[in-house]
Amino acid sequence: MTWSPARLPAQHGRVFVVTGGNAGLGYFAAEQLAGAGAHVVLASRDTKKADAAIRSIRSLVPRASLDRITVDLSSLESSVAAGTAIADFDRLDGLVLNAGATTGSRERLESDDGFELTMVTNYVGHFALTARAWPILARTPESRVVGLGSLSTELVRLDPHDLMSESRYGFFRAYAFSKHAIHGFTLELDRRSRAASAGVSGVIAHPGYAIDGLSPERPGVVERGAGDRFYGASIALAAQGKNRGAASVVRALLDPTVVGGEFVGPEFLTRGRPVLQRPVLSSASPEFGAYLWAQSEQWTGQSFAI
C-alpha cells in the first residue's frame, strides 16, 4: 500500500510527544497527528506559544486531544525534568526530537551549562530528555523515537572531535554538527535497542527545504508576511511548505513498513512526498554512534543504558 499523508491510519489511544510542537514543522506534525486521533503533547519552552498552537489545532480538529509540557532544551536541568515527567505517562508511542535553533549568532555562545548553544539546544538537551523518558518508551509496544534530520549534513563534513565548535565556529557549521549528532544518536539508539530487544525503533526524518512562505497560515502560529510569500513563490519549484515537510516526520512515526534505522525524506530531496532516503555515511556509522553516546553521557551526567 502506498503511503499517503492525506490518509493517515487512525491513531486513537496512542500518545506522541513533539518537542517544539508550538511552531513550524513541529506544529504541523502535531496537527496531523491530532487529526488522526492521537493524543499529542507539545513540549515547548514558551507556554503562551504552546497554548496558541493548541487553540489553532482545535480550530481545525475540534475534538483534538492535546496537552503541553514545558522544556528549555538549552538547559540540562529543564531537559531532565521534562524527560522525568514524560516517564510518568501511562504510555508513549512516539517521541519526536524536533525542537531546535535554526538561526544564531555570528559569535560562539554558550549555555548556562557551558555548552555551545546550538549543539545543546538541538541535540544535547534531546539526549538528556530521551534518557529520562526511556522507561516509558520501553514499556510501550512498538514505540518510536524520530530524530529530525537535515540536508545540512550533506553540506558540512562531520568533525566528531569538534562537536562543540571549540576549534572553529560558524553558525551553519555548528547547526550541521548538531544535526549530524541527531542522526548519529537516533541510529545508535536503534542499534542498541535492537541488540537489547527493547522494542523501541529509532528513525530519522528530514523535511527537505520547508519554509514558512509556502506553508498554510495558522493564526497565532504561522502568519506569512509579504516577504515570506514572495520568497516562497520565487523558489516554489525547489521548496515546500512546512506542512509538507512534516509529512516525513509523521510517516517515520506511523508507517508500519518503515523500520528502525531507516531515513525518511522528500522524494526529490528538497520537496515531494516522503520516501526512504539514506543519511550521510559519517554520522550513520556505528563508530560515530558509539563515540557520540559515550560523549553525550559525559556531557549530561546521564547514564543511558538500554
HUHUVEN-V802986 format. One record per residue. RES is the residue in one letter. PHI is phi in radians with two decimals (NA if undefined). Layout:
res:RES phi:PHI
res:RES phi:PHI
This chain:
res:M phi:NA
res:T phi:-1.32
res:W phi:-1.26
res:S phi:-2.21
res:P phi:-1.05
res:A phi:-1.44
res:R phi:-2.31
res:L phi:-1.39
res:P phi:-1.17
res:A phi:-1.05
res:Q phi:-2.14
res:H phi:-1.04
res:G phi:1.55
res:R phi:-1.75
res:V phi:-2.20
res:F phi:-2.31
res:V phi:-1.95
res:V phi:-2.11
res:T phi:-1.27
res:G phi:1.17
res:G phi:-1.32
res:N phi:-1.53
res:A phi:-2.71
res:G phi:0.97
res:L phi:-1.05
res:G phi:-1.08
res:Y phi:-1.07
res:F phi:-1.18
res:A phi:-1.09
res:A phi:-1.09
res:E phi:-1.06
res:Q phi:-1.18
res:L phi:-1.15
res:A phi:-1.10
res:G phi:-1.12
res:A phi:-1.54
res:G phi:1.76
res:A phi:-1.31
res:H phi:-1.56
res:V phi:-2.05
res:V phi:-1.89
res:L phi:-1.56
res:A phi:-1.69
res:S phi:-2.48
res:R phi:-1.32
res:D phi:-1.87
res:T phi:-1.15
res:K phi:-1.13
res:K phi:-1.19
res:A phi:-1.12
res:D phi:-1.12
res:A phi:-1.12
res:A phi:-1.13
res:I phi:-1.09
res:R phi:-1.08
res:S phi:-1.11
res:I phi:-1.08
res:R phi:-1.22
res:S phi:-1.20
res:L phi:-1.76
res:V phi:-2.22
res:P phi:-0.96
res:R phi:-1.73
res:A phi:-1.00
res:S phi:-1.74
res:L phi:-2.39
res:D phi:-2.65
res:R phi:-2.45
res:I phi:-2.44
res:T phi:-1.60
res:V phi:-2.65
res:D phi:-1.94
res:L phi:-1.23
res:S phi:-1.38
res:S phi:-1.98
res:L phi:-1.10
res:E phi:-1.05
res:S phi:-1.17
res:S phi:-1.13
res:V phi:-1.14
res:A phi:-1.10
res:A phi:-1.15
res:G phi:-1.08
res:T phi:-1.13
res:A phi:-1.13
res:I phi:-1.13
res:A phi:-1.08
res:D phi:-1.50
res:F phi:-1.10
res:D phi:-1.28
res:R phi:-2.81
res:L phi:-2.61
res:D phi:-1.43
res:G phi:-2.79
res:L phi:-2.13
res:V phi:-1.80
res:L phi:-1.59
res:N phi:-1.85
res:A phi:-1.05
res:G phi:2.95
res:A phi:-1.49
res:T phi:-1.93
res:T phi:-2.32
res:G phi:-2.89
res:S phi:-1.43
res:R phi:-1.29
res:E phi:-1.90
res:R phi:-1.17
res:L phi:-2.06
res:E phi:-2.08
res:S phi:-1.33
res:D phi:-1.07
res:D phi:-1.53
res:G phi:1.57
res:F phi:-1.79
res:E phi:-0.97
res:L phi:-1.14
res:T phi:-1.20
res:M phi:-1.12
res:V phi:-1.21
res:T phi:-1.21
res:N phi:-1.49
res:Y phi:-2.22
res:V phi:-1.05
res:G phi:-1.05
res:H phi:-1.15
res:F phi:-1.06
res:A phi:-1.11
res:L phi:-1.11
res:T phi:-1.14
res:A phi:-1.02
res:R phi:-1.31
res:A phi:-1.44
res:W phi:-0.93
res:P phi:-0.97
res:I phi:-1.32
res:L phi:-1.08
res:A phi:-1.19
res:R phi:-1.51
res:T phi:-1.70
res:P phi:-1.03
res:E phi:0.99
res:S phi:-1.33
res:R phi:-2.39
res:V phi:-1.99
res:V phi:-1.97
res:G phi:-1.67
res:L phi:-1.41
res:G phi:-1.50
res:S phi:-2.79
res:L phi:-1.20
res:S phi:-1.06
res:T phi:-1.21
res:E phi:-1.39
res:L phi:-1.79
res:V phi:-2.12
res:R phi:-1.21
res:L phi:-1.19
res:D phi:-2.13
res:P phi:-1.11
res:H phi:-1.68
res:D phi:-2.37
res:L phi:-1.11
res:M phi:-1.61
res:S phi:0.94
res:E phi:-1.40
res:S phi:-1.43
res:R phi:-2.69
res:Y phi:-2.19
res:G phi:-2.69
res:F phi:-1.03
res:F phi:-1.13
res:R phi:-1.09
res:A phi:-1.11
res:Y phi:-1.08
res:A phi:-1.09
res:F phi:-1.06
res:S phi:-1.13
res:K phi:-1.39
res:H phi:-0.98
res:A phi:-1.16
res:I phi:-1.06
res:H phi:-1.01
res:G phi:-1.07
res:F phi:-1.14
res:T phi:-1.09
res:L phi:-1.27
res:E phi:-1.20
res:L phi:-1.02
res:D phi:-1.12
res:R phi:-1.08
res:R phi:-1.21
res:S phi:-1.12
res:R phi:-1.14
res:A phi:-1.12
res:A phi:-1.64
res:S phi:0.91
res:A phi:-1.41
res:G phi:1.46
res:V phi:-1.85
res:S phi:-1.73
res:G phi:-1.95
res:V phi:-2.30
res:I phi:-1.72
res:A phi:-2.30
res:H phi:-2.13
res:P phi:-1.59
res:G phi:1.30
res:Y phi:-1.67
res:A phi:-1.85
res:I phi:-2.29
res:D phi:-1.10
res:G phi:-1.09
res:L phi:-1.96
res:S phi:-1.59
res:P phi:-1.18
res:E phi:-1.29
res:R phi:-2.37
res:P phi:-0.92
res:G phi:1.46
res:V phi:-2.22
res:V phi:-2.17
res:E phi:-2.23
res:R phi:-1.47
res:G phi:-1.45
res:A phi:-1.05
res:G phi:-1.12
res:D phi:-1.08
res:R phi:-1.16
res:F phi:-1.12
res:Y phi:-1.11
res:G phi:-1.04
res:A phi:-1.11
res:S phi:-1.26
res:I phi:-2.17
res:A phi:-1.03
res:L phi:-1.34
res:A phi:-2.11
res:A phi:-2.49
res:Q phi:-2.67
res:G phi:-1.25
res:K phi:-1.20
res:N phi:-1.10
res:R phi:-1.34
res:G phi:-1.08
res:A phi:-1.16
res:A phi:-1.07
res:S phi:-1.15
res:V phi:-1.10
res:V phi:-1.17
res:R phi:-1.12
res:A phi:-1.03
res:L phi:-1.36
res:L phi:-1.89
res:D phi:-1.26
res:P phi:-1.19
res:T phi:-1.46
res:V phi:-1.46
res:V phi:-2.02
res:G phi:-0.97
res:G phi:1.57
res:E phi:-1.60
res:F phi:-2.37
res:V phi:-1.91
res:G phi:-2.73
res:P phi:-1.09
res:E phi:-1.02
res:F phi:-1.86
res:L phi:1.23
res:T phi:-1.74
res:R phi:-2.74
res:G phi:2.04
res:R phi:-1.16
res:P phi:-1.30
res:V phi:-2.34
res:L phi:-1.31
res:Q phi:-2.23
res:R phi:-2.24
res:P phi:-1.34
res:V phi:-1.11
res:L phi:-1.14
res:S phi:-1.10
res:S phi:-1.41
res:A phi:-1.56
res:S phi:-1.26
res:P phi:-1.03
res:E phi:-1.12
res:F phi:-1.16
res:G phi:-1.03
res:A phi:-1.17
res:Y phi:-1.08
res:L phi:-1.09
res:W phi:-1.06
res:A phi:-1.11
res:Q phi:-1.13
res:S phi:-1.19
res:E phi:-1.09
res:Q phi:-1.17
res:W phi:-1.03
res:T phi:-1.59
res:G phi:1.25
res:Q phi:-1.84
res:S phi:-1.34
res:F phi:-2.16
res:A phi:-1.70
res:I phi:-1.86
